[in-house]
């Protein structure tokens, strides 16, 4: 539990489908994840193509 007595739930990237639709990750691509979070976008980009993030 946190100091306020609340539990933390994992972050859910709410725009994930939209981001992947716009980026259209491709094999050999290089992407920068400028978000500050739990890595959900990075994992999704890496899972969509043989690329580097």
Buried (B, 14 or more C-beta within 10 A) or exposed (E): EEEEEEEEEEEEBEEBEEBBEEBEBEEEBEBEBEBEEEEBBBBBBBEBBEBEB
